[in-house]
Amino acid sequence: MKGEVEGPPKQPQRLLAAAPCACEFAPVSEIDQGAYGLREGEVAVELPERFDASLYYIGRIRTPWKRREDCPKNPRESDAECTIALDPRWTAGLSGLETVSHVVVLYWMNRARRDLVLQAPHHYAERRGTFALRSPVRPNPIAVSVARLVRIDGNNLSVVGLDCVDDTPLLDLKPYFASTDSIPDAAVGWHAGRDR
């Protein structure tokens, strides 16, 4: 309409992914989905155009492993002591955690690709669907480990039982309850009968 002042041109909306700092974001297009390429038999899908939720990184995990290839295949495979450096603003949230022997650690595998629907892990003979695996490669690369709590010093937790690269973002900590979290007769049929 005549006489109205036009504002600046609208910028195209960019899809964002959580970046190293909780307050920084990187466009998904800048995340290298093909850093490790596809193995024979693997299938990638197109990712959704936008996210449905957001999250905070509440700390960082310090481990001895600098590259994904150096990490243990699962958390129980290593006795390395790792440090969970909780953002100081959340330190009061640790009150009472010093009494537990094990913690559930949820972390964000920020270096994993997110577009595979079928995977061919090098240590298995057959390919499997993403949701049948514990691989870090998944639409939302959330990893979970039950780690032994060694000690808490301020906002730093020393734990044993992690499998991630150094500087992995921390999502959450919870006490492990053997009474409710352990299911001794749980089975993964394909894993029990897999080709070695």
Secondary structure, DSSP 8 states (H G I E B T S, - for coil): -TT----S-------EEE-SSTT-EEEGGGS-TTTT---TT-EE----SS-S------EEEE-S--SGGGS-SSGGG---EEEEEE-GGGGGGGTTGGG-SEEEEEEE-TTS-S-EEEE--TTSSS-EEGGGS--S-SSS-EEEEEEEEEEEETTEEEEE-----TTEEEEEEEE--HHHH--TT---HHHHT---
